[in-house]
């Protein structure tokens, strides 16, 4: 597949739309298209008199404002809405994604970066944060859907410049920071009849939202009924910088882990962790220094990627995701299965990626109970031999947890010699396996000692880990491959967010998984007598690194389309 970060074949046109009475000329008299404000008063609390005075409106009259980039020429193009996050409201944020919008428009997408600055913080309007706008993230999401209503109307209105040019069967959403949570909320609200916490607010949207991309999102600022937001049946991409000094944990992993594929359609999801990326450099208006106030002077900026490189990573991932999701360019899914396939396009740094398709049978997810021997797949079982650690738990992050459980496995061949292993046994005939089937699982290196009486992690816990995968069929024939046939396991990434260690009270690292894939035909290459269709045991043999602790999750079998590898 060609480089997705390169401009496409379409010349680009731009315009703005807005209320016509906004204090900013581009959304006021200079707007090319005028919109009717919408009433969000049921969603917002704490709109101060100073906020009303600054903007000239309140929650009962929220404007639909946006900057638009679109392809010049005939055609029907997928629609993508982009939404910013929280930042001083006086410093407009929506223009900071112009580098993404221009790229996507040149590749045949209509892109609207919507204005939600009036939801953002303000030292003045919020009375020095004593009286801030409260719990507004569901309002951010609702406003996205109101913009989509406007686009649906325009696409059906003769004489409108977008009449007949908007493909509403292919809609994508992109959000950053609070906007990253808002796009997930919008996708969840999209098929609901009412707001989940207030039936006075009726919904009637039902758009075909096929793709949701979240850039360094927050998670949990909106909890419908005090429960984590559920999401299903959409392609989902989330990426996060290891050096994010605002959203200090990879919080988007929670939504990634909660996303379910329930309708049998060919969905996929991906999570990418980018070493050296921070929060602000994904938006040109926000810059290198995350956060506000004196505390920002404590942050360690020396390890950050240059802004142009961080933008390049965003361009590659966002463009490839939208091409795969909305232009049906499925070949770009390979980039998310293994970012190393895009090394010629991406800046040189560490990428840890997780990936799952809806055509995957999940065999062991460690979510079902508290029994160490049971699995997600009925009839299968787990056992450990000669391990120094074997436990299941919710996986922590620097801040909070990742909303997923996994198994921790430790070994130390120097102090307790033996043959430590972890074994999954499958019932006969439980899976429709073939040589083209793919064994997939997620691994992370834990920053802890394999010895239960040692509470601190080893200082030298910085060596990549290797192990052996052994598969056995019902005839007792085995085949082995090293984990490193796909990749070594990255050691814990210890990231000092402060200029000195005492400047941050947070853990230096957090467990970040990497998805590993092994096509069963590769094991036939190691032993031609091995029969994948009769697979009965999958063993992890801890024989290639003398000591370590790994976290294992999401063991499954992926079934690829005919001819795909």
Buried (B, 14 or more C-beta within 10 A) or exposed (E): BEEBBEEBEBEBEBBBBBBBBBEBEBBBEEBEBBBEBBEBBBBBEEBBEBBBEBBEBBBEBBBBBBBBBBBEEEEBBBBBBBBBBBBBBEEBBBBBBBBBBBBBBBBBBBBBBBBBBBBBBBBBBBBEEEBBBEBBBBBBBBBBBBBBBBBBEBBEEEEBEBEEBBBBEBBBBBBBBBBBBBBBBBBBBBEBEEBBBEEEBEBEBEBEBBBBBBBBBBBBBBBBEEEBBEBBBBBBBBBBBBBBBBBBBBBBBBBBBBBEBEEEEEBBBBBBBBBBBBBBBBBBBBEBBBBEEEEBEBBBEEBBBEBEBBBBBBBBBBBBBBBBBBBEBBEBBBBBBBBEBBEEBBBEBEBBBBBBBBBBBBBBBBBEEEEEEBBBBEEBBBEBBEBBBBEBEEBEBBEEBBBBBBBBBBBBBEEBEEEBBBBBBBEEEBBEBEBBBBBBBBBBBBBBBBBEEEEEBBEEBEBBBBBBBBBBBBEEBBBBBBBBBBBBBBBBBBBBBBBEEEBBEBBBBBBBBBBBBBBBBBBBEEBEEBBBBBBBBBBBBBBBBBBBBBBBBBBBBBBBEEEEE
